[in-house]
């Protein structure tokens, strides 16, 4: 079965500094990868996804992630963070089990942007 | 506006009581899911449903029950058999479980057992 590891539970970073949130998944023939963001006491919102094609995917608010099959990673990056990026970020993988795609989530990384 | 609604936002329950959490979607999605979120543990799948009148247990189904009588609705009942029900509950939907689509999440219900 698939598993997802987010090694960093918390990442503090100063405003306008770059950030990388790490995500590794266990190997599989085909993987579909997602990053979600959660603001306090809210549901999750999709940030970006990799289904196929270009290994570099981007979101509308400046985040990007790169699918690296050899390292089984899907790290999330942003070159310059804002205070408003403070939130919890979840990496997820969709894996086919029988005829069904199920979603496995990492334990989350809490990003705190400092002024 | 299309989306997923969950109610109530906050719910308090006495030990030994059953409670039902509501989840409604108007996205015309076939698949719906219930997750439980605890600090530091990410999201854990309780139940999911691919079509009306059909649902499957997830990883932590014990002490919970669901129904799927309508495409739009997927209520979750937390029974008295659930040993530690205090948590944040999230409902989600997606176009179908036959393809790897992203999930859309509701705003969540925070359940506290007194």
Interface residues (C-beta under 8 A of the other chain):
Chain A: X9 X32 X34 X36 X41 X42 X43 X44 X45 X46 X49 X51 X90 X94 X96 X99 X100 X101 X102 X103 X105 X106 X107 X108
Chain B: X4 X6 X33 X35 X40 X41 X42 X43 X45 X48 X50 X56 X90 X92 X97 X98 X99 X100 X101 X102 X103 X104 X105 X106 X107 X108 X110
